[in-house]
Amino acid sequence: MTRTSKERRYQRIREQLGQLLTRTTDPDARMATIAALLHYKFDYFFWTGFYFLKEGDLLVKTYQGPLACQILEKNTGVCWAGINRKQTIVVPDVHQFPGHIACDSRSNSEIVVPVRDRDGIIRGVLDIDSTAYNSFDEVDAENLEIIVRMIYTNP
C-alpha cells in the first residue's frame, strides 16, 4: 500500500467513525467500533484492540483477532512502553524489542498509541499487531492518534 493510498484510507475511516461515534459517548462502545472498523479495513492488522489500566494492571479490553493476553506484565513490552513514555511506539520487529510480550508468536511488528481521557490522563493504549515486519509507519501513527482521541471527544 502506498503512502497516499494509506492516507486516503485513513481519511475515509475517520469520516466513517465521525458518523458512527455520534450515537453514544460511552468509551467502551466507541472502542468496540474503532477496533472492529480498523481491523477489517487493513489486511495487515492481525490483532487490533485496547489494553486499559485498572488498579495498576494493564488489562485487555475490546479487541479483534486471535486470543490476547488478559494481563500484561507490569512495565514490560510495547504497551507498557507506550504508557511509560507517554507516546506512540512503532516497532518494526517485535523480536528486537527488549521485554516484548508475545501473546501470539505470529506477530512480528506492532504499533501502540496511548489513549488519553478528556483531562489528558493516559487510561490505556490502542495496540495493533501485524504478522509482517515493518508494517507501521508515521502515517499509521498520526492517523491512529487522531482516531483514539475520538474515544473521549465528540467527532
Buried (B, 14 or more C-beta within 10 A) or exposed (E): EEEEEBBEBBEEBBEBBEEBBEEEEEBEBBBBBBBBBBBEBBEBBBBBBBBBBEEEEBBBBBBBBEEBBEEBEEEBBBBBBBBEEEEBBBBBEBEEBEEBBEBBEEBBBBBBBBBBEEEEEBBBBBBBBBBEEEBBEEBBBEBBBEBBBBBBEEB
